[in-house]
Amino acid sequence: MSKILNKNVLQTGDIILCYKNGKFDALGKAIQSVTKSEYVHAGIYLGDNIVAESITSGLAKENLNNVLQRYDHVAIFRRHDAWDEGRVRLLKYFVEKMLESKCKYNFSGVFNFKGAKEEHQQTLTKQLEDYFNGDGVQISPIKENYFCSEFVVDCFVVTGFIEPSAAVLYNSTVTAPGDLGRDATFGYFLGYLSSDSQYDIPENDEFYNVSTWEDIFGSKI
């Protein structure tokens, strides 16, 4: 049986990937269509049962329980080197400043995602050459709008997990929720959470047979 977590094990900086369900809306269906993943939303855990997430009404802090109730289940990912106090402070400061600026949801980024990602992949070599030649334009993580996984990636840029040169590769505007779970830059699979104590994780879930954080590092969460 795939690993079900107690929500009390979550730590600041953990990534929360949200699995589609039968009730998810047109936006969720659009995200699934363009990203080819059943994980249609992402947020980042701030501690104290609070998740920072960019939703259709804009950037928000939401109670973890409310997030869990919106989806059948979520998958949790954690950096093996964790978040030190400095990075935690930077994360919370960034979230608060972006909330104060009333960031909106990046609808156009979602609906143009497929074409933008294809262009990014086709021009990546030139983008890297331009960056190292001093001709590239670095995209700031401080923006007026974000879609969900875009905001999570920019949190990793602001807190220094992703260096400026790597930010060319890890372009937040072309990173889907499911992408976060496939790249160790954003952490290793910890397990699942669900608001339904009787819920069974579907065996076709893409992370169902993935080695967990505990399997890889041989230590308790």
Secondary structure, DSSP 4 states (H G I P E B T S, - for coil): -PPBPPGGG--TT-EEEEE--TT--HHHHHHHHHH--SEEEEEEEEETTEEEEEETTEEEEEEHHHHHHHSS-EEEEE-TT---HHHHHHHHHHHHHHHHTT-EE-HHHHHTHHHHHHHHHHHHHHHHHHHHTT---PPPS--SEE-HHHHHHHHHHHTTSS-HHHHHHS-GGG--HHHHTT-GGG-EEEEEE-S-TT----TTSTTTTSPPHHHHH-S--
